[in-house]
Amino acid sequence: MRLVDADGPALVVGSTQPLGVVDDEAASAAGVAVVRRRSGGGAVLVGTGDVVWVDVFIPASDARWEPDVGRATHWLGRAWADTLVALGAEARWHEGPLVGSQWSSLVCFAGLGPGEVVTGPGGKVVGISQRRTRAGTLFQCAALLSWDPTAILSVLRLEDGERSSAAHDLEGVAVGLAQLAVERGQEDRGGPPTVAGVEDAFLGRLSSL
């Protein structure tokens, strides 16, 4: 497992996304680097302290390795859901097939894949993508501490009307753990979740599997 801490804002595009989805001029003006990850799915905007990014590799010889792509993330989603419950959030992992939307090929958190985690009334809080080789599977996980769709949309190549429509559609599809803590009145119980706190809780859960 590898914990990844962003030292600045970056737009992380999926392995199959064309770089043409990025508004290079807007990204440069905002100081947002553009990088490509090795796993699939839509783009994720990361920055200092707003996303918990964890890479998990499972070799093909491991008992948790699953040949079925749709089921491969189930054990990991369960671990994430248990972690969030331990942190005081209502969470469940998605056991069904991919649920897409108009914007899910563009923005990771606009869709819901197998094993990904939703909380409360259904807002997605953990996204999981995977890259599979003969050696095993690399899972790349992003757990939100905050969610503001206008931030990621501002650096994607969209017409003004599309950007406005996307911002409206994406407002409620995801939620951050820090936002949930405030909504549930938990911010006074040791403060809202932090990157380090979520990482420690997830590490503890994985070590018990």
N, C-alpha and C positions, 0 to 999 in steps of 0.2 A: 504494500500500500504506500501511496505517496500523497502527502498533503501539499497542496499548491497554494501559495499566497501571492496574489497579484500586488506588485509594487506601484501600480498605476492603472488607470482605466484602459481596458482593451476589449475589442469586439472579437469574440472567438467564433469563427464560422465553422460549420460542419465540413466533414471531409468531401462531401459531394456537392456542396453549395458553390455556385460560380461566384467569383469575387466581384462580379458585376452587380451583386445585390447591395454592395457597400457604396455609400456616398463618400468617396475619398476626400473630397473637399471639405465636407462637413466634419468628417472624422478628424482630419488634420487640424482644422480650426478649433475643435474641442479638445485636442490633445489625446485622442483615443487611438491607440495602436490597433492594427488589424492583424490577427494571427489565425492560423488554421489548425484545428485539432485533428487527430487521426481517426476519430470516431464520427459517426454520422449524426444526422439531425439538424435542427435549425440553429440559428445564431444565439449566443449568450453574451451579455454584456457583464464583464467583471470589473471590479474596482477594489480599492482598499476598504476592507471591512464590510462589504455588502453581500458577498457570496462565499459560501464555504465550498471549496473545490477539492474533491478527493478522487484520486485514481486508484482503482483496485484491479489487480491482475490475478486471474485464476488459471493455472496451467491445466492443460487438457487431461492430465493425470489426476487432478483433484476430484474428490467425491462430489464437490459442489458444481463442477463443470456440467453444463447441460447442452446437449446437441440441438435441442429445439430453441431457436432464436427467441420465440415468443415467451418461453418459460425461463430462459437463462437468467433473467434479472429478478425473478421472484424472490429468491433467498436474500438478495441484497436489498430489495424494496422492503421486505419484512424487517430487516435489521435497521433500516432507516426509520421506518414507522415506529418501531419499538424505542428507538433513540428519541424521537420527537415526543412520544408519550411520556417518557421519563423526564423530559424537559418541561412538561406541563401542557403540551399541545394535544388537540384531538387530531389523530392522524390514522390513515389507513393506506395500504398499498393497493395499486390497481392490478387486479388479476385478469382483466379482460384484454381484448385485442387493442391495437392502436386506435385511438379516437382522434381523428384529424379535424381541422377547421380551415377556414379560408386562409389563415395566416400561419398555420403550423409548419409549412415547408420553409418559411422565412424565419420565424421566431420559435425557439425551442419550447418556451413555456406556453405557447398558444395551443399545443396539443398534449395528449396524454398517452404515454406508451406503457406497455406491460412492466410492472414492477415500480413504476413511478409513484410518488406519494402525494396525496392530497390531504387537506386538513380543513376542519370546520365544515362549511356548507359545500365544499368541493374545490376550493382554490388549490392549484398545484403549488407545492412547496419544494419538492425535490425532483430534478430531472436526471435521467440516467441514459447515457448512450453507450454503445459498445462497438469494439473492433475485434473481429474474430480471425485468428490465424490457426495454422496447424499446432502451434505451440500452446495456444490457450486463448483466453478472452480478456481484453482490457475493457474495464467499465470506467467511464468518466462521469462522476456525479457532481451535480451543482445543487446545493441547498440554499435557498434564498433567505437572507435576513431582512431585505426590503424589496419591494416591487414597484417600479414606476415605468410603465410601458413607454411613456414619452421619451425617456432617456435613450432606449435602444432604437426606437423608431427615428429619432433625430439623426442617426448616422447610417440609416439604410436608404437606398435609392427608391424613393416613392414620390408620386405626385402629391401635391398638397391635399387634394381630396381624399386620396388613399390613406395618407398619414392620419388625417383627422378621423376617418372611418375606423382605421386600425386601432387608434388610441381608445376610441369608444368601445370597440369590441373586446380589447385586451385588458381593460381596466380590472375586471373581476375574475379573470381566468387563473390568476396566481396571487399569492400572498406571501409576505415575508414573516419570519418568526418574530422579529422585533415588533412588527406591526401587530401581530396576533397578541403578543404580550401586553401591549397597550390596550387593545380592544377588550382583553379579558381581565384587565386590572391587575396584571402580574408584574408590572414594571417596578413596583416597590418591593418585590420579593427577591432582592439581590440584584435588581436591575434587569434590563432586557438581555436576551441571549447574545453572546459574542461569538466571533469566529472560533476563538480558542476554546470557549465553553462547549460549542457544538462538536468541534473536533474531538475533544476529550471524551464527551459522552458517546460519540460514535465509535471511537477506539475501544472504549470499555465494552460496548455491545459486541463488537466483532471479536474481541478477545474471549468472550464467553461462548462463542459458537463452536 
